[in-house]
Amino acid sequence: MLVSATEMLKKAKAGHYAVGQFNINNLEWTKSILATAQELNSPVILGVSEGAGKYMTGFKTVADMVKAMIEEMNITVPVALHLDHGSYDGCYKCIKAGFSSIMFDGSHYPIEENVEKTKELVKVAHAMGLSIEAEVGSIGGEEDGVVGMGECADPNECKAIADLGIDFLAAGIGNIHGKYPENWQGLSFDTLAAIQEKTGEMPLVLHGGTGIPADMIKKAIDLGVAKINVNTECQLSFAAATREYIEAGKDQQGKGFDPRKLLAPGAAAIKETVKEKMELFGSVGKA
């Protein structure tokens, strides 16, 4: 069922586990993630970047597809449809399109402007029954044209944003979008602990979940992280399985070129990746 992410993340924070946000790019991605969540009895968040939304012809198409798939697949676990790294205008588009959750990424604005815009969007989102995520600091790397240097968030700025009534907070702690470089210094747990101290019961969000070692993931959850975003890892597993299928010449055997057969190995690989992450995050059986 489609719900806001508020309650699932409150439960995760209290229960010392995290709910995975897995970004979707098309029907195969969505079907694989929903099926895995149902099989594992896990809550799940479907993330949609503005670029992916545009690729899928618009946010309304995405929302209608997700709602229809939840119904047709008899999905009974809690599912949130969430805008990822949304712009101010993008948030309003997703509210109108029927999303159940939004993220306003005002981290590139001066803190005063981030506060002002976030405050407005909190009021609008909550009036419509949506959950809202905000961001302080920056996530390293690039996603949908948004480039971050990976600066750690200021705990006092995190408190200022948290006090606006947002439902969960993304704070930069040295995490990076995409593949992590070999010289990556790791997560700043001192920063995370300081943010946790300032924000109390607020569920915290870890972006750039691909490639972070399992021990760091578990420590982050112990320090208040209740939502972990994964995108690149699903893309990599999908690409590897599809390449293997084609390089083995299976697309040339019988009707192996049929898209339903051609895309099946990649879809299965996404399911396996999502399963591994849900087990690591501790959300299995928590729906």
C-alpha positions in Angstrom: 0.0 0.0 0.0 1.2 3.5 -0.8 1.9 5.5 2.4 4.1 8.4 3.5 7.5 7.4 4.9 6.9 9.0 8.3 5.7 6.0 10.3 8.0 3.4 8.7 11.0 5.6 9.5 9.9 6.3 13.1 9.5 2.6 13.6 13.0 1.9 12.0 14.7 4.5 14.2 13.1 3.1 17.4 13.9 -0.5 16.3 17.5 0.2 15.3 17.2 -0.8 11.7 16.9 1.1 8.4 14.5 1.2 5.5 16.0 1.1 2.0 15.2 3.6 -0.6 15.8 2.0 -4.0 15.7 4.3 -7.0 13.5 3.3 -9.9 14.1 3.9 -13.6 11.4 1.9 -15.4 8.8 -0.8 -14.9 11.4 -3.6 -14.5 13.1 -1.7 -11.6 9.8 -1.0 -9.9 8.5 -4.6 -10.3 11.7 -6.1 -9.0 11.9 -3.9 -5.9 8.2 -4.2 -5.0 8.3 -8.0 -5.4 11.4 -8.3 -3.2 9.8 -6.1 -0.5 6.7 -8.2 -0.5 8.6 -11.5 -0.4 10.7 -10.3 2.5 7.9 -8.5 4.3 9.9 -5.3 4.4 8.8 -1.7 4.1 10.4 0.0 1.1 10.8 3.5 -0.4 10.8 3.9 -4.1 13.1 6.9 -5.0 12.6 8.9 -8.1 15.1 11.6 -9.2 13.9 14.4 -11.4 15.9 13.0 -14.3 14.3 9.6 -13.9 10.9 11.2 -13.7 11.6 13.0 -16.9 12.8 9.8 -18.5 9.6 8.0 -17.6 7.7 10.9 -19.3 6.7 12.7 -16.1 5.9 12.4 -12.4 2.2 11.6 -13.0 3.2 8.6 -15.2 5.5 7.4 -12.4 2.8 7.8 -9.7 0.1 6.1 -11.7 2.4 3.2 -12.7 3.4 2.6 -9.0 -0.1 2.8 -7.7 -1.4 0.4 -10.4 1.5 -2.1 -9.8 0.9 -2.1 -6.1 -2.7 -3.0 -6.8 -2.0 -5.6 -9.6 0.8 -7.2 -7.7 -1.2 -7.3 -4.4 1.5 -5.5 -2.5 0.5 -5.2 1.1 3.8 -4.0 2.7 4.2 -0.2 3.2 5.5 1.5 0.1 6.5 5.2 -0.1 6.9 6.9 -3.5 9.6 9.6 -2.8 11.1 12.4 -4.8 14.9 12.2 -4.5 17.0 15.4 -4.4 14.0 17.5 -5.4 14.2 21.1 -6.5 11.7 23.6 -5.1 9.6 23.3 -8.3 10.0 19.6 -8.5 8.5 19.2 -5.1 5.4 20.9 -6.1 5.1 18.8 -9.3 5.4 15.6 -7.3 2.8 16.8 -4.7 0.4 17.4 -7.6 1.3 14.1 -9.3 0.4 12.0 -6.3 3.7 11.1 -4.7 3.5 10.1 -1.0 6.8 11.7 0.0 9.2 14.4 -1.2 12.7 15.5 -0.6 13.6 19.2 -0.9 17.4 19.5 -1.4 18.2 23.1 -0.5 21.7 22.2 0.6 23.2 24.3 -2.2 21.4 27.5 -0.9 22.6 29.7 2.0 21.2 28.2 5.2 18.7 31.0 5.6 17.2 30.3 2.1 17.2 26.6 2.8 15.3 27.2 6.0 12.8 29.5 4.3 12.0 27.2 1.4 11.9 24.0 3.6 9.6 25.7 6.0 7.1 26.5 3.3 7.3 23.0 1.7 6.8 21.3 5.2 3.5 23.2 5.6 2.3 22.2 2.1 3.4 18.6 2.2 1.9 17.9 5.7 -1.4 19.5 4.6 -1.5 16.9 1.8 -0.4 14.0 4.1 3.1 13.7 2.5 6.3 13.1 4.4 9.2 15.5 3.7 13.0 15.1 3.8 15.5 18.0 3.8 19.2 18.1 3.4 22.1 19.9 5.1 25.7 19.7 3.9 26.4 18.0 0.6 26.6 14.5 -0.7 29.8 14.0 -2.7 29.8 13.2 -6.4 27.1 13.9 -9.0 23.5 12.9 -9.4 21.2 14.4 -12.0 23.5 17.3 -12.6 23.7 18.1 -8.8 27.4 18.1 -7.9 28.5 18.0 -4.3 32.0 18.2 -2.8 31.0 16.0 0.2 31.2 18.6 2.9 30.1 17.4 6.3 27.0 19.1 7.6 27.0 21.6 10.5 25.1 20.0 13.4 23.6 23.4 14.3 22.3 23.9 10.8 20.9 20.4 11.0 19.0 21.4 14.2 17.7 24.5 12.5 16.2 22.5 9.6 15.0 19.6 11.8 13.1 22.1 14.0 11.0 23.1 11.0 9.0 19.9 11.4 10.5 17.8 8.6 10.1 14.1 8.9 13.6 12.9 8.2 17.0 14.6 7.5 19.8 13.9 5.1 23.1 15.3 6.3 26.4 15.1 4.6 28.9 12.9 6.6 31.4 12.2 3.9 29.1 10.0 1.8 29.3 10.0 -2.0 26.9 9.3 -4.8 28.1 6.6 -7.3 31.2 4.5 -6.8 33.4 5.3 -3.9 37.1 6.1 -4.9 39.9 4.0 -3.4 41.2 7.0 -1.4 37.8 7.6 0.3 38.3 8.6 3.9 35.1 6.9 5.1 32.1 8.2 7.0 32.5 10.9 9.7 30.9 9.2 12.7 31.8 12.1 14.9 29.7 14.4 12.7 26.9 11.9 12.7 26.9 11.5 16.5 26.9 15.3 16.8 23.9 15.6 14.5 22.1 12.8 16.3 22.7 14.7 19.6 21.2 17.9 18.2 18.2 16.4 16.3 17.1 13.8 18.9 14.4 11.4 17.6 14.6 12.7 14.0 15.3 9.8 11.6 18.5 10.4 9.7 19.2 9.5 6.1 22.3 8.1 4.5 22.6 8.9 0.8 25.2 7.1 -1.4 24.6 3.7 0.1 26.4 1.8 -2.7 29.8 0.6 -1.6 29.8 1.6 2.0 31.2 -1.4 4.0 28.7 -3.4 6.1 30.3 -2.4 9.4 30.0 1.3 8.6 26.3 0.8 7.6 25.6 -0.9 10.9 27.4 1.7 12.9 25.5 4.5 11.1 22.2 2.7 11.9 23.3 2.6 15.6 23.8 6.4 15.4 20.3 7.2 14.2 20.3 6.5 10.4 16.9 5.0 9.6 16.8 5.4 5.8 19.6 4.4 3.4 19.5 5.2 -0.3 20.7 2.7 -3.0 20.8 3.4 -6.7 24.2 2.8 -8.3 24.5 -0.8 -7.0 21.2 -1.8 -8.6 22.4 -0.2 -11.9 25.7 -2.0 -11.8 24.1 -5.4 -11.0 21.5 -4.9 -13.8 24.2 -4.0 -16.3 26.5 -6.9 -15.4 23.7 -9.5 -15.7 22.5 -8.0 -19.0 26.0 -8.0 -20.4 26.6 -11.6 -19.4 23.3 -12.6 -21.2 24.3 -10.9 -24.4 27.9 -11.9 -24.4 26.8 -15.5 -24.0 24.8 -15.0 -27.2 21.5 -15.9 -25.5 19.8 -13.0 -27.2 20.5 -14.8 -30.5 19.0 -18.1 -29.3 15.3 -18.7 -30.2 13.5 -15.6 -29.1 16.1 -14.5 -26.7 15.9 -11.0 -28.2 12.4 -10.6 -26.8 12.6 -7.7 -24.3 10.9 -9.8 -21.6 13.7 -12.4 -21.9 16.5 -9.9 -22.6 15.7 -7.8 -19.4 14.9 -10.7 -17.2 18.5 -11.5 -15.9 19.0 -7.8 -15.0 15.6 -7.7 -13.2 16.6 -10.8 -11.3 20.0 -9.2 -10.4 18.2 -6.1 -9.0 16.0 -8.4 -6.8 19.1 -10.1 -5.4 20.8 -6.7 -4.7 17.7 -5.4 -3.0 17.4 -8.6 -0.9 21.1 -8.3 0.2 20.5 -4.7 1.2 17.3 -5.3 3.1 19.0 -8.1 5.1 21.9 -5.8 5.9 19.7 -2.9 6.9 17.6 -5.1 9.1 14.2 -4.3 7.6 13.2 -7.9 6.7 10.0 -8.9 8.5 9.4 -5.4 9.7 6.5 -4.4 7.5 
